[in-house]
Amino acid sequence: MKKVLELAEKGRATTSPNPMVGAIIVKNGKIIASAYHRRPGRLHAEAIALKRAGERAKGAELYVNLEPCAHLGRTPPCVKAIIKSGIKKVYFAMIDPNPLNNGKGKRELETSGIKVSKGILEKEARELNKVFIKYVTKKMPFVTVKAAQSLDGKIATRTMDSKWITSDASRDYSHRLRSEMDAVLVGVNTIMRDDPILTSRRNKSPIKIVLDSNLKVPEGARIFSNKSPALNIVAILRKSLKDPHIFKKVDRFSKKGILIIACPGKNNRIDLVWLLKELAELEISRLLVEGGGDTISGFLEQGLCDRVLFFIAPKIIGGRGAVTSVEGKGAEKVSQAIKLSDIQVKMLSGGDILVTAIPTT
C-alpha cells in the first residue's frame, strides 16, 4: 500500500477535481502491473493496471488506495472491470467519500464473490486525498493561504515597495505550489499595487481570481495579457451592477473572455462562502489565496482556510504604515487569536523559513 500511495502522488498536479489514486496488481508475491490516475476523463488507476495485466490478472490481488468506483462518471465503473478480470481479492485503504460511490463499490465486489479488505494505511490515504474529501463532502475547494513576509510580518514597505522580500528559493517554491492548484486568488489591492502576472514557471498555470467588489481592477492589468493566458475570473458584488459604469465595464470584460461572478454580499463584502461553493461548481477543488492582507484576513476570520504557508524572510522592514500580511479587523484579545496546529518549519536556501500549519476553530 505504501507503493500504491507513492504512485498516487504522481498525479498531484493533474487529477483535480478527481482524487489521486494508485493501483498495483500482485500475483504469487510479485507485482505484475501498476498504474496511477493521471487526469479527469482518462482511465482510472485500476482500469489501467488491469489492462496492463491482461489475462494474468485472473486469480491475482489488487491493491488500491481508494475504494473502486461503482458509478458511471467520465469513465466506466472500475468495479465492473475488476469483476470481469478475475481478480480474487481487493485491498483498499479507505472508503470513497463521494456520495455517488461511498460503500457501493465494496458491496458490489463482495456480492460478486471477491474478497475485500479495507483500512490499510487509511490515515495516510486520507491525508493524501484531503482536498478531494472536502470537495466531495462539503462542495467547496480546499483553501491554502500563502504569505511572503519579513520577520516582522510586512509584505510591503510604507512606500508600497515589495520586490523582493523573500528569496529566489521561496519564489520557486511558490511557483511549484501554483502549478498544483486549480486557481489562485488575490484581492484587487494586490493587483493595483503589484500588477502580478500570477502564472507558474511550471507547465501548468492556474485560473486567476480577483476579489473586486466594485470592479476597480484596471483593464490593462498584466493578468489579462497574453503573457498570462489562463482563464481570468473577477468576483464582484452583485449590487455593484446597479452602477451603469460598472455594468458597462462588466460587458467589456465579458467580451474579452473574462468571467465575471456577481456575488451576494455579507457585511458589505463579497460572501466568501457563496463564492467558494460557486468555484466548486466550476470544478475548482484546490484554491491558493495569495493576498493581500485584507483578503487573507477574510478567509482566516471566517474559518475558511484549511492550510497556511508563511514564507518568512530574515529581514525587518518596520514602519506603522507598512503593509502587514494579515490585516482586517483582527482579534480584540490574544485569547481570540487564530490558533494553529500540525506546525511544520522548514529552512529554505537563501535564509528564508517556511512555516506550514492548519488553523484550528
C-alpha positions as CSV (number, residue, x, y, z in Angstrom):
1,M,0.0,0.0,0.0
2,K,3.0,2.3,0.5
3,K,3.9,1.8,-3.1
4,V,0.3,2.5,-4.1
5,L,0.3,5.8,-2.3
6,E,3.6,6.7,-3.9
7,L,2.1,6.0,-7.3
8,A,-1.0,8.0,-6.5
9,E,1.2,11.0,-5.5
10,K,2.4,11.3,-9.1
11,G,-1.0,12.7,-10.1
12,R,-1.0,15.5,-7.6
13,A,-0.8,18.4,-10.1
14,T,-3.1,16.9,-12.8
15,T,-6.0,14.9,-11.3
16,S,-8.2,17.6,-9.8
17,P,-11.1,17.5,-9.2
18,N,-10.6,13.8,-9.1
19,P,-8.7,12.0,-6.3
20,M,-5.1,10.8,-6.5
21,V,-5.3,7.1,-7.0
22,G,-2.6,4.4,-7.5
23,A,-3.1,0.7,-8.1
24,I,-0.9,-2.4,-8.0
25,I,-1.8,-6.0,-9.1
26,V,0.1,-8.7,-7.3
27,K,0.2,-12.4,-8.2
28,N,2.3,-15.1,-6.5
29,G,4.0,-12.4,-4.4
30,K,5.1,-10.4,-7.4
31,I,3.9,-7.1,-8.9
32,I,2.6,-7.8,-12.4
33,A,1.1,-4.4,-13.2
34,S,0.8,-0.9,-11.7
35,A,-0.7,2.4,-12.6
36,Y,-1.9,5.8,-11.3
37,H,-4.7,8.1,-12.3
38,R,-3.4,10.9,-14.5
39,R,-6.2,13.3,-15.2
40,P,-10.0,13.6,-15.3
41,G,-11.6,11.8,-18.3
42,R,-8.7,9.3,-18.5
43,L,-8.9,5.7,-17.3
44,H,-8.7,5.2,-13.6
45,A,-5.7,3.6,-12.0
46,E,-7.4,0.2,-11.5
47,A,-8.6,0.1,-15.2
48,I,-5.1,0.9,-16.5
49,A,-3.4,-1.7,-14.2
50,L,-5.9,-4.3,-15.3
51,K,-5.4,-3.5,-18.9
52,R,-1.6,-3.9,-18.5
53,A,-2.0,-7.2,-16.6
54,G,-4.4,-8.7,-19.1
55,E,-5.1,-12.4,-18.6
56,R,-2.5,-12.5,-15.8
57,A,-5.0,-10.6,-13.6
58,K,-7.1,-13.8,-13.1
59,G,-6.5,-15.1,-9.5
60,A,-4.4,-12.0,-8.6
61,E,-4.8,-9.4,-5.9
62,L,-5.5,-5.7,-6.4
63,Y,-4.1,-3.0,-4.1
64,V,-5.6,0.5,-4.4
65,N,-5.7,3.5,-2.0
66,L,-9.4,4.3,-2.7
67,E,-12.5,2.1,-2.9
68,P,-13.0,1.3,-6.6
69,C,-15.9,3.2,-8.2
70,A,-19.2,1.5,-9.0
71,H,-20.8,4.5,-10.6
72,L,-20.6,5.8,-14.2
73,G,-18.8,9.1,-14.4
74,R,-16.5,10.4,-17.1
75,T,-15.2,6.8,-17.4
76,P,-16.9,3.4,-16.9
77,P,-17.1,2.0,-13.3
78,C,-13.9,0.2,-12.2
79,V,-15.8,-2.4,-10.2
80,K,-17.2,-4.0,-13.4
81,A,-13.7,-4.3,-14.9
82,I,-12.3,-5.8,-11.7
83,I,-15.1,-8.4,-11.6
84,K,-14.6,-9.3,-15.2
85,S,-10.8,-9.6,-14.8
86,G,-11.0,-12.5,-12.3
87,I,-9.2,-10.6,-9.5
88,K,-9.7,-12.7,-6.4
89,K,-9.1,-10.1,-3.6
90,V,-9.1,-6.3,-3.4
91,Y,-7.3,-4.4,-0.7
92,F,-8.1,-0.7,-0.4
93,A,-7.1,2.0,2.1
94,M,-10.3,4.0,2.5
95,I,-14.0,4.1,1.6
96,D,-14.7,6.6,-1.2
97,P,-16.2,9.7,0.4
98,N,-18.0,10.6,-2.8
99,P,-21.8,10.1,-2.0
100,L,-22.2,8.6,-5.5
101,N,-20.0,5.6,-4.5
102,N,-19.5,5.6,-0.7
103,G,-19.5,1.9,0.0
104,K,-21.2,0.8,-3.2
105,G,-18.0,-0.4,-4.8
106,K,-17.2,-2.6,-1.8
107,R,-20.7,-4.1,-1.7
108,E,-20.6,-4.9,-5.4
109,L,-17.2,-6.6,-5.1
110,E,-18.4,-8.7,-2.2
111,T,-21.6,-9.6,-3.9
112,S,-19.7,-10.9,-6.8
113,G,-17.6,-13.2,-4.6
114,I,-14.4,-11.1,-4.5
115,K,-12.8,-10.8,-1.0
116,V,-12.3,-7.3,0.2
117,S,-10.0,-5.9,2.9
118,K,-10.1,-2.2,3.8
119,G,-8.3,0.2,6.1
120,I,-4.6,-0.4,5.3
121,L,-2.8,2.9,5.8
122,E,-6.2,4.6,5.9
123,K,-4.8,7.7,7.8
124,E,-2.1,8.2,5.2
125,A,-4.6,7.7,2.4
126,R,-7.0,10.3,3.9
127,E,-4.2,12.8,4.2
128,L,-3.2,12.3,0.6
129,N,-6.7,13.0,-0.6
130,K,-7.8,15.6,1.9
131,V,-8.6,18.0,-0.9
132,F,-10.9,15.5,-2.6
133,I,-12.6,14.6,0.7
134,K,-13.5,18.2,1.3
135,Y,-14.5,18.9,-2.3
136,V,-17.0,15.9,-2.5
137,T,-18.4,16.2,1.0
138,K,-18.7,20.0,1.5
139,K,-18.8,21.1,-2.1
140,M,-16.1,23.6,-1.5
141,P,-12.5,23.9,-2.6
142,F,-9.6,23.2,-0.2
143,V,-8.2,26.6,0.7
144,T,-4.5,27.3,1.2
145,V,-3.4,30.7,2.3
146,K,0.1,31.8,1.3
147,A,2.0,34.8,2.5
148,A,5.6,36.0,1.9
149,Q,6.7,38.4,4.6
150,S,9.5,39.9,6.5
151,L,10.3,38.7,10.1
152,D,8.1,41.5,11.5
153,G,5.2,40.5,9.3
154,K,5.4,43.1,6.5
155,I,4.6,42.3,2.9
156,A,5.5,45.8,1.6
157,T,7.2,48.9,2.9
158,R,5.4,52.2,3.7
159,T,6.1,53.3,0.1
160,M,4.4,50.1,-1.1
161,D,7.7,48.5,-2.4
162,S,7.5,44.7,-2.1
163,K,10.1,43.3,-4.6
164,W,11.6,41.2,-3.4
165,I,11.1,40.4,0.3
166,T,11.7,36.6,0.1
167,S,14.4,34.7,-1.7
168,D,14.5,33.0,-5.1
169,A,14.1,29.7,-3.4
170,S,10.8,30.9,-1.8
171,R,9.5,32.2,-5.1
172,D,10.5,28.9,-6.9
173,Y,8.5,27.0,-4.2
174,S,5.6,29.3,-4.7
175,H,5.6,28.6,-8.5
176,R,5.6,24.9,-7.8
177,L,2.7,25.4,-5.4
178,R,0.7,27.3,-8.1
179,S,1.2,24.5,-10.6
180,E,-0.5,22.1,-8.1
181,M,-3.5,24.4,-7.8
182,D,-6.7,24.8,-9.8
183,A,-6.9,28.5,-9.1
184,V,-5.0,31.4,-7.3
185,L,-6.9,34.2,-5.7
186,V,-5.9,37.7,-4.8
187,G,-7.6,40.9,-3.8
188,V,-7.9,43.9,-6.1
189,N,-5.5,45.9,-4.0
190,T,-2.7,43.4,-4.8
191,I,-3.4,43.9,-8.5
192,M,-3.4,47.7,-8.1
193,R,-0.2,47.7,-6.1
194,D,1.9,44.9,-7.6
195,D,0.3,44.2,-11.0
196,P,1.3,40.5,-10.7
197,I,1.0,38.1,-13.7
198,L,0.1,35.1,-11.5
199,T,1.5,32.4,-13.7
200,S,3.6,29.4,-12.8
201,R,7.1,28.7,-14.1
202,R,6.0,25.0,-14.3
203,N,3.9,23.5,-17.1
204,K,0.6,24.3,-15.6
205,S,-0.7,27.8,-14.6
206,P,-3.8,28.1,-12.5
207,I,-7.0,30.0,-13.1
208,K,-6.7,33.6,-11.8
209,I,-9.4,35.0,-9.5
210,V,-9.6,38.6,-8.3
211,L,-11.8,39.7,-5.4
212,D,-13.0,43.1,-6.5
213,S,-16.3,44.2,-5.0
214,N,-16.7,47.3,-7.2
215,L,-14.7,46.2,-10.3
216,K,-11.8,48.6,-9.8
217,V,-9.3,46.3,-11.5
218,P,-7.5,48.0,-14.4
219,E,-8.5,46.6,-17.8
220,G,-4.8,46.7,-18.7
221,A,-3.6,44.6,-15.7
222,R,-1.0,42.1,-16.6
223,I,-3.1,39.1,-15.6
224,F,-5.4,39.9,-18.5
225,S,-2.5,40.0,-21.0
226,N,-1.3,37.3,-23.4
227,K,1.6,36.6,-21.1
228,S,-0.9,35.2,-18.6
229,P,-3.2,33.1,-20.8
230,A,-5.1,31.0,-18.2
231,L,-8.8,31.8,-17.5
232,N,-9.5,35.0,-15.5
233,I,-12.3,35.3,-13.0
234,V,-13.3,38.6,-11.3
235,A,-15.7,38.3,-8.3
236,I,-17.8,41.4,-7.8
237,L,-20.7,42.4,-5.5
238,R,-24.0,41.8,-7.2
239,K,-25.3,45.1,-6.1
240,S,-22.5,47.0,-7.8
241,L,-24.1,46.2,-11.2
242,K,-26.6,48.9,-10.4
243,D,-23.8,51.4,-11.3
244,P,-24.0,52.0,-15.1
245,H,-20.2,52.4,-15.4
246,I,-19.6,49.1,-13.7
247,F,-22.3,47.4,-15.8
248,K,-20.6,48.6,-19.0
249,K,-17.2,47.5,-17.7
250,V,-18.6,44.0,-17.0
251,D,-19.7,43.9,-20.6
252,R,-16.3,44.8,-21.9
253,F,-14.6,42.2,-19.7
254,S,-17.0,39.5,-20.7
255,K,-16.3,40.2,-24.4
256,K,-12.6,39.6,-23.7
257,G,-13.4,36.2,-22.2
258,I,-13.0,37.3,-18.6
259,L,-15.6,35.5,-16.4
260,I,-17.4,37.9,-14.0
261,I,-19.1,36.3,-11.0
262,A,-21.7,38.6,-9.3
263,C,-21.8,37.6,-5.7
264,P,-24.2,38.3,-2.9
265,G,-22.9,40.5,-0.1
266,K,-22.2,39.8,3.5
267,N,-21.3,42.8,5.8
268,N,-20.9,44.8,2.6
269,R,-18.3,42.5,1.3
270,I,-18.3,39.5,-1.0
271,D,-19.9,36.5,0.6
272,L,-16.8,34.1,0.6
273,V,-18.8,31.0,1.5
274,W,-21.1,31.6,-1.5
275,L,-18.2,32.3,-3.8
276,L,-16.3,29.1,-2.7
277,K,-19.4,27.0,-3.5
278,E,-19.7,28.7,-6.9
279,L,-16.0,27.9,-7.6
280,A,-16.6,24.3,-6.7
281,E,-19.3,24.2,-9.3
282,L,-16.6,25.2,-11.8
283,E,-14.6,22.1,-10.6
284,I,-12.1,24.2,-8.7
285,S,-11.1,21.9,-5.8
286,R,-7.7,23.5,-4.9
287,L,-7.6,27.2,-4.2
288,L,-4.5,29.2,-3.3
289,V,-5.1,32.6,-1.6
290,E,-2.1,34.8,-2.1
291,G,-3.2,38.1,-0.6
292,G,-3.2,40.8,0.3
293,G,-3.7,41.3,4.0
294,D,-7.4,42.1,3.9
295,T,-8.2,39.2,1.6
296,I,-6.2,36.8,3.8
297,S,-7.8,38.0,6.9
298,G,-11.3,37.5,5.4
299,F,-10.6,33.8,4.8
300,L,-8.9,33.3,8.2
301,E,-11.5,35.2,10.3
302,Q,-14.4,33.3,8.7
303,G,-12.7,29.9,9.3
304,L,-12.4,29.2,5.5
305,C,-8.7,28.4,5.4
306,D,-7.6,24.8,5.5
307,R,-3.8,25.4,5.5
308,V,-1.4,28.3,5.8
309,L,2.0,28.7,4.4
310,F,4.1,31.6,5.6
311,F,7.4,32.3,3.9
312,I,9.4,34.4,6.3
313,A,12.5,36.3,5.2
314,P,15.3,37.3,7.6
315,K,14.6,41.0,7.2
316,I,13.0,43.6,9.4
317,I,11.1,46.3,7.5
318,G,9.3,48.2,10.2
319,G,7.1,51.2,9.9
320,R,3.5,51.8,11.1
321,G,2.5,52.5,7.5
322,A,4.0,49.3,6.1
323,V,1.6,46.6,4.9
324,T,1.2,43.5,7.0
325,S,0.4,40.0,5.8
326,V,-2.8,39.7,7.8
327,E,-4.9,42.8,8.2
328,G,-8.7,43.1,8.6
329,K,-10.3,43.7,12.0
330,G,-8.1,41.3,13.9
331,A,-8.6,39.8,17.4
332,E,-9.6,42.1,20.3
333,K,-7.8,39.8,22.8
334,V,-4.9,37.4,22.4
335,S,-7.2,34.6,23.6
336,Q,-9.3,35.2,20.5
337,A,-6.3,34.8,18.1
338,I,-6.5,32.1,15.5
339,K,-4.6,29.1,16.7
340,L,-2.5,26.8,14.6
341,S,-1.8,23.0,14.8
342,D,0.3,20.5,12.9
343,I,3.0,23.1,12.6
344,Q,6.0,22.3,10.3
345,V,9.0,24.5,9.9
346,K,11.5,24.2,7.0
347,M,14.6,26.2,6.3
348,L,15.0,27.2,2.6
349,S,18.1,28.2,0.8
350,G,18.6,31.9,0.9
351,G,17.8,32.0,4.6
352,D,14.0,32.0,4.4
353,I,11.8,30.0,6.8
354,L,8.7,28.2,5.6
355,V,6.0,27.7,8.3
356,T,3.2,25.4,7.3
357,A,0.2,24.9,9.7
358,I,-3.5,24.2,10.0
359,P,-5.8,26.8,11.5
360,T,-8.0,25.4,14.3
361,T,-11.5,26.6,15.0
